[in-house]
Amino acid sequence: MPNALLSIQIIPKTPNGEDVIPYVDRAIEVIQASGVKYQVNPLETTMEGDLDELLAIVKKMNEAVIEFGSTGIISQIKISYNPQGVSMDKLTAKYRP
């Protein structure tokens, strides 16, 4: 069972002040390629998995956005960690129709 939820908001600095969405899309592609369970929300994306694996994905996301052309990034991260297990479904089940 996964031991962590990690929500991340990537705020890239763009070279010429252009739209950040293509940079954010690149970061989400890294999550998609990782194979972890994730959910994209309007202001952040939440991943579910092993804490070490999720932190490694965050590093890859930052590297990918820099390689894409960003001159700097702020990553706002929230982590829920429980060695006995944690899941997005369990935390949000009562809010689902």
URLIN-V443899 format. One record per residue. N is the residue number from 1. RES is the residue in one small letter. PHI is phi in whole degrees, -180 to 180 (999 if undefined). BURIAL is I if it has 16 or more other ideal C-beta (glycine too) atoms within 10 Angstrom, else O. D_FIRST is the distance of its C-alpha to the first C-alpha in Angstrom with 2 decimals. Layout:
[[N & RES & PHI & BURIAL & D_FIRST] [N & RES & PHI & BURIAL & D_FIRST]]
This chain:
[[1 & m & 999 & O & 0.00] [2 & p & -58 & I & 3.81] [3 & n & -109 & I & 6.40] [4 & a & -151 & I & 9.29] [5 & l & -116 & I & 11.50] [6 & l & -133 & I & 14.74] [7 & s & -105 & I & 17.84] [8 & i & -136 & I & 20.79] [9 & q & -120 & O & 24.40] [10 & i & -95 & I & 26.49] [11 & i & -121 & O & 30.18] [12 & p & -83 & I & 32.18] [13 & k & -92 & O & 35.82] [14 & t & -97 & I & 37.76] [15 & p & -58 & O & 40.83] [16 & n & -123 & O & 43.32] [17 & g & 72 & O & 41.69] [18 & e & -76 & O & 40.54] [19 & d & -56 & O & 37.75] [20 & v & -86 & O & 34.28] [21 & i & -56 & O & 32.49] [22 & p & -60 & O & 32.80] [23 & y & -72 & I & 31.22] [24 & v & -65 & I & 28.29] [25 & d & -59 & O & 27.97] [26 & r & -64 & I & 27.84] [27 & a & -63 & I & 24.96] [28 & i & -67 & I & 23.00] [29 & e & -59 & O & 23.86] [30 & v & -64 & I & 22.06] [31 & i & -63 & I & 18.81] [32 & q & -58 & O & 19.52] [33 & a & -71 & O & 20.22] [34 & s & -73 & I & 16.99] [35 & g & 88 & O & 14.92] [36 & v & -77 & I & 12.19] [37 & k & -70 & O & 11.87] [38 & y & -151 & I & 14.71] [39 & q & -141 & O & 17.41] [40 & v & -87 & O & 20.95] [41 & n & -120 & O & 22.91] [42 & p & -58 & O & 26.58] [43 & l & -115 & O & 26.29] [44 & e & -163 & O & 22.90] [45 & t & -120 & I & 19.86] [46 & t & -109 & I & 16.30] [47 & m & -116 & I & 13.45] [48 & e & -128 & I & 9.67] [49 & g & 168 & I & 7.83] [50 & d & -76 & O & 8.47] [51 & l & -55 & I & 11.56] [52 & d & -61 & O & 13.89] [53 & e & -64 & I & 13.32] [54 & l & -66 & I & 13.94] [55 & l & -66 & O & 16.98] [56 & a & -66 & O & 18.27] [57 & i & -65 & I & 18.22] [58 & v & -58 & I & 20.21] [59 & k & -60 & O & 22.68] [60 & k & -63 & O & 23.11] [61 & m & -61 & I & 23.67] [62 & n & -62 & I & 26.36] [63 & e & -63 & O & 27.97] [64 & a & -65 & I & 28.10] [65 & v & -69 & I & 29.75] [66 & i & -64 & O & 32.29] [67 & e & -61 & O & 33.01] [68 & f & -73 & O & 33.55] [69 & g & 126 & O & 36.29] [70 & s & -67 & I & 35.06] [71 & t & -93 & O & 36.99] [72 & g & 178 & O & 34.34] [73 & i & -143 & I & 31.11] [74 & i & -109 & O & 29.73] [75 & s & -115 & O & 25.95] [76 & q & -96 & O & 24.93] [77 & i & -127 & O & 21.33] [78 & k & -124 & O & 19.31] [79 & i & -128 & O & 16.02] [80 & s & -113 & I & 13.81] [81 & y & -123 & O & 11.91] [82 & n & -149 & O & 10.22] [83 & p & -57 & O & 9.06] [84 & q & -82 & O & 7.86] [85 & g & 120 & O & 5.52] [86 & v & -155 & I & 7.41] [87 & s & -148 & O & 8.28] [88 & m & -63 & I & 11.77] [89 & d & -60 & O & 12.40] [90 & k & -66 & O & 12.01] [91 & l & -72 & O & 14.23] [92 & t & -114 & O & 16.75] [93 & a & -54 & O & 17.03] [94 & k & -69 & O & 20.29] [95 & y & -100 & O & 21.88] [96 & r & -93 & O & 21.47] [97 & p & -67 & O & 24.46]]
